[in-house]
Amino acid sequence: MTATFDFILTRPEEEYAALLAAVEGFAIQRGLTDAVRYRLGLVIDEMVANCIEHGACVENQGIRVGVTDLEQEVEIEIIDSGPPFDPTAHAADTCRNGNVKVGGVGLCLICNLSAKITYARRGEANHTRITIDKRTQEQSCTSKK
């Protein structure tokens, strides 16, 4: 059965921790696996942090985070009123060719954890939709460091 979660941050810096706790609560309630919960939380954490840090979201220019739990996937929709920014254009080439630098690591991480990312600018808002495939499993870390 499909379920939806919505959270609007009107004071993003102050409400950020409450958002992450609410997302985790929703994911637990829905019975999402640890791996899916981790990806969901990390993607939302990175996207909202980018909105706060780089998007110039100020008082009364909030961020809306929506999560829809579907049978095979989880969809995340983030709408922010910051300046135009297409995360798909900035992350794709960097992630593919391996030239990841400080300032692009989070977007690359989001690309690697997601099955699909789309972006549109509608009116004065950025609309980013990110799909996480529930069937995807991360590789175990084999680092000897």
N, C-alpha and C positions, 0 to 999 in steps of 0.2 A: 504494500500500500504506500502511496506517495505521501510525503509530509513536507511541509515548508516551514522555514524559520526566517524571520525578518528582524533586523536590528538596525536602528538609525542612530548614528552618532552625531549629535548636534554640537557637542564639545569633544571632538575626537581625542585629544590628548588626555582628557580626564576620564573618558568612558571606554578607552581602549582595553584595559584589563577586564572590564565587565563584559565586553564583547567576546573576548577570547574564552572567558569562563562560560558564557552562555552557549557559545558554539560547541564547546566540549560537552556541556550538559545535554544539548540536543543530540549530539553524536552518540553519547552513551545511551540515552533514552531510545534511540533508533536501533541500537544494537550493532553499530558499525564496528568493524574489526579494528584492532589496534593500529594496523598499518594504514587503513583508510582514515581513521581519526587523526593520526599523525600528519598525513598529507593534507587533510582538510584544514587543520589548525595552522600548519606551516604556511600553506598558500594564502590563507586569509591574513595571517600575521604579516607576511612579507608585503602583500598588496596594500593593506591598510597603513602599514608603516611608511611605505612609499608615498601614499596619498598625504599623510601627515607631514612627512619630511620634505617632499619635493612638490607636492600639489598645491601648496598654499591654501589648504582648507582652513578657513578661519571660522570664528563664531558665526553662526547662521549660514554657513556654507558647509553642510555636513557630508557625511558618507553613509550610504545605505548598503548594507550587506544582506543579501538574500541567499539562502541555501535550500535546495530542493533535493530530497533524498528519493531517488528513483530506484527501480529494480536492479539495474546493472551499473548505475553511475550516480554520482553526486554532482549537481550543478551549483556553481557559485556565481552570483551576479553582484558586481560591485559598481555602484553608481556614485560618482563624486563630482563636485562642482569646481574642481581645480582647473587649471589651464589644460588645453588639449594635450593628451599624451597617449600614444598608441604603444602599449607594452609589447605587442607582437612585432612591431617594426624594429624596436630597439634590442630585443633579445634573440630573435631568430638567427641572424648571421653570427652573432657572438657565440651562441651555444653550438652551432653546427661546426664552426671552424676552430673552436677551442681557444679563442683569444679572449678569455674571460678576464676582466680587470675589475678592480675595486670600483664600485658604482654600477656594475652590471651583474654581479653574482646572484643577487636575489631574483632578478628576472630570469636568469638562466635556470636557477633552481626551480622556479615556478614552471618553466617550460618542461623541464625534465620530470616533474611530478604530475603533470597534467596530460590528459589524452587530447584535449582541444582547448584553444584559446581564441576568442573572437573579440573584436573591439569595434565600437562605433561612437561617433560624437553626435549626440542628439541635442539640439538646442545649446544650452550652456553646460552640458554635463557629459562626462566620460562614462560609457557603458562598457564594462568588461565582463565577459562571461567565460568561465573556466569550468571545464568538465574533468572530473576525476573518475577513472574507470575502477570500479570496485574489484574487478578481477585481476588487475595488475598487481604484481608483487615485486617489491624492491629486491635488488640483489643484496646479499649479505656483504658487509665490509670485510675485505680480506687483508687489510693493511697490517703490516707487521710493526708499524711505528708505535 
